[in-house]
């Protein structure tokens, strides 16, 4: 129910309100207190950060400083095959035939939240709401920033940093999404 509500905001290019996002995330984090975990894209507002800090011990915050034009170009190049969920990116993982799923031959579609006008609105909202979060964690001494435009150039630096925080995590473990 909360996920459907959240999706309606995303489809309109709006960020999910703090109370909904916080409820979603904190319910997911329950029971993970004995594990190391990494959040991607949360918290995005100071209110979310404060709620997270009340519920969990935060060890470090990583900021990926990537130009908005790079993000916009990558997101708007993303197309999906709705029936299977296969994702293609016109820049680095394109379909064999433009606009056609490699396996079924069916048309690919672009999600509403990947359309240029929606991505622009989302990035503007993200910028306005997230800069204060970075400052919030910078003041706490928890923020580490990495700048760049290419994953394969940024990742080795992030991995080396994470090794200082989680020395028992192997490269293979770090590459496996959970």
Buried (B, 14 or more C-beta within 10 A) or exposed (E): EEEEEBEEBBEEBBBBBBEBBBBBBBEEBEEEEEEEEEBEEBBBBBBBBBBBBEBBEBEBBBBEEBEEEEBBBBBBBBBBBEEEEBEBBBEEEBBEEEBBBEEEEEEBEBBEBBBEEBBBBBBEBBEEBBEBBBEBBBEEEBBBEBEBBEEEEBBEEBEEBBBEEBEEEEEEEBEEEE
